[in-house]
Structure formats: structure tokens, C-alpha cells
Amino acid sequence: MNAWNYRLEEHRIQVEDVKDRQIVGNLDSKVSEMNSNYSDGRLDGILNYSEKNLVERSLFRDIPNR
């Protein structure tokens, strides 16, 4: 029997403003995870699934001078 793990991250950034050469915005993330066991190429047991939604207001890194 072998373990199988899968993780998918989706991110969306909404820019709201630029202040003092820094970006102010919202980071909306969705993290999905699945795991189970398999044997001889087939699912062996329960498939576990979880999903988390995270919303964060952020100040992103400096914009480099050019």
C-alpha cells in the first residue's frame, strides 16, 4: 500500500491602491488537499478531501526603481 497526496493552491490578487511605492490589495487563496492510499494502481481506502479559503488584506513588497 502506498500513500497518495495532492495539493492545489489557487490565488487571486486584487490591487486596491499604491502608496509610497507599495501595492495595497487583497489576496484571496483557495487551498484544496486530497489524500488516500492506493494498492496495485487502485484506490485502497477512503479519499480524504479538505478545502480552505483564506482572504488577507496585504501590503505587498516594494516596487523596484528602474
PyMOL commands that set and color helices and strands:
alter all, ss='L'
color gray80, all
select strands_A, chain A and resi 2-19+22-39+42-43+48-62
alter strands_A, ss='S'
color yellow, strands_A
deselect
rebuild
show_as cartoon
